[in-house]
Amino acid sequence: MRKNFFTNIFILFLITLIMAGCRPLNKEDGYGGAGHRDGASKSQEIDLIPQLIDAYSQLIQSEEDDEVNGDVQKNLQSDKEKTELIALIKEKVKTEIEVLRKYSNKIEDNEQYGMKWGVFKFLIEDNNKRNIQSAENTLARKQLYASLEWNEDRLRKFGTIMNEVEKCDRVVAKTILETGMNFVQGKFENAIISIDDKDQDLDNLILKELKDIKKNLDLIDSFRKQWISSVDSIISEYDSNTGDIQKDSQALVKRVNTEYKEIFENKIAEIKKAVDDIQTILK
């Protein structure tokens, strides 16, 4: 647009110049010296045209150089952003992989934090049709523990609450456990492992793709933090017997189910999509 602007100005200038050179003689001047001066002036103006064209060419070249320099600066800024994003993503993945390895080596207590003969005994894992307390479902239990940062005090209190919920409403109990195992932790692990497996490919991604990975990873991570915050909130209410929920199982189930529906139910599809988007970018 700037080039067109200068081109139009230049053309108008030339037209004005030529028209000025070709203007009619002033009658009062007659056909004497004034006519000769106008002819000489016209000749000088015509002689100036190549110089003006050269000056214009230099102006256009300067504009082009500015555009090139601008593009270089944009590319440098983009490369800087890419480098920073890659570093952030890799650091996050490295940290979480180390945590996952630590959890994989941990051993649960004999009572599975109070849930072995409670909620784990009565709930069935859909894939293998075995009780969650079974040896075949050790990984599923570890994912639940990991979703709560394998904090043993938190797990025991969570177990106490879930055992009570299961007695009153098995469907709600199963929904809560599956949320922790499959979505809070399971989907997060899927995302982290997918990025770790394609670690070297991050350098080949464009800036938008890196931003999308970071955005989706942050979304999944915030889901985990919200899960922990919600569990802690319910534990706190249970410990203080808010609304008599220690004695009123129906009130406890209602409180737990309300928390799930208001915070997690609508976000599960969003978390699935976030993981799918990360894996699609990395294909």
C-alpha positions, 0 to 999 in steps of 0.5 A: 500500500505504501508503494502504491501511495508513492507511485501515485504521488510520483505519477501526479508529480510527473503529470504536473511537471509536464503540464507545467512545461506545456502550458500556453504562453501568457499573451502579455509576454508575447513571443519574445524572450519569455517564450524562449525561457519557457522552452529552455525551462521545459528542456530542463524539466525533461532532463530532470525526469531520468533523475526523478525516476532514479530517485523514485527507484531508490525510494522504492528499493528503500521501502522494499529493504524496510519490508525485508528487515521487518520480515526478518524481525518478525521471523526472529521474534517468532523463533524466539517465541518458539524456543521459549515455548519448546523449553516450557513444554519440555520442562513440564513434560520432564517434571511430570515424567519423573513424577509418573516414574516415582508413582509407578514404583510406589506400593499402596498400603495393604488396605488400599487406603481403606477402600479395599473392602469398601468401594473397591470391592463393589465396583467393577472395572469395565475393561476386565470385569474385575473388582477394582480391588483386584491385582489386575486393576493395580494400574487403575488404582495407581492412577486414582492415587496419582490424581490425588498426588498420592497423598496418603492422608488425603487418600484415606479421607477420600476413601472414607467418603467414597465408601459411604457414597457407595453404600448409598449410590453405587453409580455416583461412586463409580462415576467419581472414581472413573473421573479420577482414574480415566480423565483427571489422571489417565488423559493427563498421562496420555498427553504427557507421554505423547509429547515425551515420545515426540520430544524431538519433533517439537522443533519442527512445529510452527508457532501456532501448533506449539501454542496449541499444545501449551494451551491444551496441556495447561487446560488438562493440568488445570483440570487436575488441580480443580479435581484436587481442590474439589476433593479437598473441599469435600473432605474439609466439609466432611471433617467439620460435618457440614450439613450433617453429612457424616450421618446423612448419607443422602446429603453426602451423596448429593454434595458429592454429585453436585460437585461433579455435575457443576465442575467436572461433567461438562469438562470431560469432553473438553479434556478428551478433545484437548488430548486428541488435539495434542496427539493430532498435532504430533502425528 
